Amino acid sequence: MNEIDLHTHRFKSDSSIQILNTFAQDLPVPEDNFFYSAGLHPWHIDSVNTEECLNSIEFAMSKKNMLAVGECGLDRIINTAFAVQEHHFKIQTDIAEKYSKPLIIHCVRAYADLIKLKKESKSSVPWIIHGFQGNRQTAMQLIRHNFYFSVGETLLSNRLKNHILTLLPADRLFLETDDRETSISEIYSLASTVLKIDNETLSGIILENFERLFKA
């Protein structure tokens, strides 16, 4: 049973297929025996050389094991000017489009802005919200605009909100551990319980999504 951990900050010693999140300032990745994504996180914009970071992301695009741009995105609760965040996010969406790579997106209280940018960009690559834990209204808006979703422990363990998982289209769903020590198997078990399907069925759905989007 192939379990996919779409977004992790630390490798787990299991048999899952993992995409290691790599911050742009930590590029290049010295190994080629694992999958990774790379992006300029909005939290880091004010503390790194952004030009070097963006150049490093584009250089990484030639690597076969570099599967996605991100995490990148928009965050309305940090001090970095929102216009500056948008500027750097747009550059990364352009890179993703140029190299036909999906985007893995960090979004905090900026979903309306994100939808607007997606419409304006006319992007053809998948936009995946990582760590999604929005409400019903937000979920339905994102579904209408063809976003994908990656869900982790924060949503699944919240009995007041985990029903949101049942609203998400199965063909746009991924699971992740993010920065948690929790195993991806535990995440799959939580999701299976909420969705009322067995682990094997869920694994098959997400594996098919992974192969379709990442051609890995």
C-alpha positions as CSV (number, residue, x, y, z in Angstrom):
1,M,0.0,0.0,0.0
2,N,1.7,3.2,-1.3
3,E,1.0,6.1,1.1
4,I,1.8,9.6,-0.2
5,D,3.1,12.3,2.2
6,L,2.6,15.4,0.0
7,H,4.4,17.8,2.3
8,T,6.8,17.1,5.0
9,H,9.6,19.0,6.8
10,R,11.3,15.9,8.0
11,F,11.8,12.4,6.5
12,K,10.1,9.5,8.1
13,S,11.7,6.1,8.3
14,D,8.8,4.3,6.6
15,S,7.9,3.1,3.1
16,S,5.8,6.1,2.2
17,I,6.4,8.3,-0.8
18,Q,7.4,11.7,0.6
19,I,7.9,15.1,-0.8
20,L,10.4,17.0,1.4
21,N,9.7,20.7,1.7
22,T,12.8,22.6,1.1
23,F,13.1,26.3,1.7
24,A,14.7,28.2,-1.2
25,Q,17.5,29.6,0.9
26,D,18.6,25.9,1.6
27,L,19.0,25.0,-2.0
28,P,20.6,23.3,-3.8
29,V,19.6,19.9,-2.5
30,P,22.7,17.7,-2.6
31,E,21.0,14.4,-3.2
32,D,18.8,13.0,-6.0
33,N,17.3,9.9,-4.4
34,F,14.2,11.5,-2.9
35,F,11.4,13.8,-4.0
36,Y,11.3,17.4,-2.9
37,S,9.6,20.7,-3.5
38,A,11.3,24.2,-3.1
39,G,9.9,27.6,-2.6
40,L,10.3,31.0,-1.1
41,H,8.0,31.0,2.0
42,P,6.3,34.3,2.8
43,W,7.7,34.1,6.3
44,H,11.2,34.3,5.0
45,I,11.0,37.2,2.5
46,D,12.3,39.8,4.8
47,S,15.3,37.8,6.0
48,V,16.8,36.3,2.9
49,N,18.2,37.4,-0.5
50,T,15.0,36.9,-2.5
51,E,16.7,37.3,-5.9
52,E,19.2,34.5,-5.1
53,C,16.3,32.4,-3.7
54,L,14.2,32.8,-6.8
55,N,17.2,32.0,-9.0
56,S,17.9,28.9,-7.0
57,I,14.3,27.7,-7.4
58,E,14.4,28.1,-11.1
59,F,17.8,26.3,-11.3
60,A,16.3,23.4,-9.3
61,M,13.6,23.0,-12.0
62,S,16.0,20.9,-14.1
63,K,16.1,18.2,-11.4
64,K,13.8,15.2,-12.0
65,N,13.2,14.7,-8.3
66,M,12.1,18.3,-7.8
67,L,8.3,17.8,-8.1
68,A,6.7,21.2,-7.2
69,V,7.2,24.8,-6.5
70,G,6.5,25.6,-2.8
71,E,5.8,26.0,-0.3
72,C,5.1,29.6,-1.3
73,G,2.1,31.8,-0.8
74,L,0.3,34.5,1.1
75,D,-0.1,35.2,4.8
76,R,-2.1,38.1,6.2
77,I,-1.0,37.7,9.8
78,I,2.7,38.4,9.3
79,N,4.4,41.8,9.1
80,T,5.8,41.5,5.6
81,A,3.9,43.9,3.3
82,F,1.2,42.0,1.5
83,A,2.1,43.6,-1.9
84,V,5.6,42.3,-1.4
85,Q,4.3,38.8,-0.7
86,E,2.1,38.9,-3.8
87,H,5.1,40.0,-5.9
88,H,7.2,37.1,-4.9
89,F,4.3,34.6,-5.1
90,K,3.5,35.7,-8.7
91,I,7.1,35.1,-9.7
92,Q,6.9,31.6,-8.3
93,T,3.6,30.9,-10.1
94,D,5.4,32.0,-13.3
95,I,8.2,29.6,-12.6
96,A,5.7,26.8,-12.0
97,E,3.9,27.6,-15.2
98,K,7.1,27.8,-17.2
99,Y,8.2,24.3,-16.1
100,S,4.8,22.7,-15.7
101,K,5.2,22.0,-12.0
102,P,2.4,22.1,-9.4
103,L,2.3,24.8,-6.7
104,I,2.2,23.9,-3.0
105,I,0.7,26.9,-1.3
106,H,0.8,28.3,2.2
107,C,-2.3,30.5,2.7
108,V,-3.4,32.2,5.9
109,R,-6.5,34.5,5.8
110,A,-5.8,35.3,2.1
111,Y,-8.0,32.9,0.2
112,A,-9.9,35.6,-1.7
113,D,-6.6,37.1,-2.7
114,L,-5.4,33.7,-3.8
115,I,-8.4,33.0,-5.9
116,K,-8.1,36.4,-7.5
117,L,-4.5,35.8,-8.4
118,K,-5.3,32.4,-9.8
119,K,-8.0,33.8,-12.1
120,E,-5.7,36.6,-13.3
121,S,-2.8,34.3,-14.0
122,K,-4.9,31.8,-16.0
123,S,-2.5,29.2,-14.7
124,S,-2.7,25.7,-16.2
125,V,-0.8,23.9,-13.4
126,P,-2.4,22.5,-10.2
127,W,-2.6,24.8,-7.2
128,I,-2.5,22.8,-4.0
129,I,-3.4,24.3,-0.6
130,H,-1.2,22.6,1.9
131,G,-2.4,22.1,5.5
132,F,-5.9,23.1,4.5
133,Q,-8.2,23.8,7.5
134,G,-10.7,26.3,6.2
135,N,-14.4,26.4,6.8
136,R,-17.2,25.1,4.5
137,Q,-17.6,28.4,2.6
138,T,-13.9,28.6,1.9
139,A,-13.7,25.0,0.8
140,M,-16.6,25.5,-1.6
141,Q,-15.1,28.6,-3.1
142,L,-11.8,26.9,-3.6
143,I,-13.5,23.8,-5.2
144,R,-15.3,26.1,-7.7
145,H,-11.9,27.5,-8.7
146,N,-10.3,24.1,-9.2
147,F,-7.9,24.1,-6.3
148,Y,-6.4,20.9,-4.8
149,F,-6.2,20.2,-1.1
150,S,-3.6,18.6,1.2
151,V,-4.9,17.9,4.7
152,G,-3.0,17.0,7.8
153,E,-3.5,16.3,11.5
154,T,-4.7,19.8,12.5
155,L,-8.0,19.4,10.5
156,L,-8.4,15.7,10.9
157,S,-8.1,15.7,14.7
158,N,-10.6,18.6,15.1
159,R,-14.0,17.0,15.7
160,L,-15.7,20.3,15.0
161,K,-14.1,20.8,11.6
162,N,-13.0,17.4,10.3
163,H,-16.3,17.0,8.4
164,I,-14.9,19.5,5.9
165,L,-12.8,16.6,4.5
166,T,-16.0,15.0,3.2
167,L,-16.7,18.1,1.1
168,L,-13.3,17.9,-0.8
169,P,-13.4,16.1,-4.2
170,A,-11.6,12.8,-3.9
171,D,-9.7,13.5,-7.1
172,R,-8.2,16.7,-5.7
173,L,-7.2,15.3,-2.3
174,F,-3.8,14.7,-0.7
175,L,-2.6,14.0,2.9
176,E,0.5,15.3,4.7
177,T,2.4,15.3,7.9
178,D,3.8,18.9,7.5
179,D,6.2,19.6,10.4
180,R,4.6,17.0,12.8
181,E,6.2,13.8,14.0
182,T,3.0,11.9,13.3
183,S,3.4,9.2,10.7
184,I,1.6,9.5,7.4
185,S,-0.1,6.1,8.2
186,E,-1.7,7.8,11.2
187,I,-3.0,10.6,9.0
188,Y,-4.4,8.0,6.5
189,S,-6.2,6.3,9.4
190,L,-7.7,9.5,10.6
191,A,-8.8,10.4,7.1
192,S,-10.3,6.9,6.5
193,T,-12.3,7.2,9.7
194,V,-13.7,10.6,8.7
195,L,-14.5,9.5,5.1
196,K,-15.8,6.1,6.2
197,I,-13.7,4.2,3.6
198,D,-10.9,1.7,4.2
199,N,-7.2,2.7,4.1
200,E,-6.6,0.7,0.9
201,T,-9.3,2.5,-1.0
202,L,-8.0,5.9,0.2
203,S,-4.4,5.0,-0.6
204,G,-5.5,4.1,-4.1
205,I,-7.3,7.3,-4.7
206,I,-4.4,9.5,-3.5
207,L,-1.8,7.5,-5.4
208,E,-3.8,8.0,-8.6
209,N,-3.9,11.7,-7.8
210,F,-0.2,11.8,-7.2
211,E,0.7,10.0,-10.4
212,R,-1.6,12.2,-12.4
213,L,-0.4,15.5,-11.1
214,F,3.3,14.8,-10.6
215,K,3.9,12.3,-13.3
216,A,6.3,10.6,-10.9
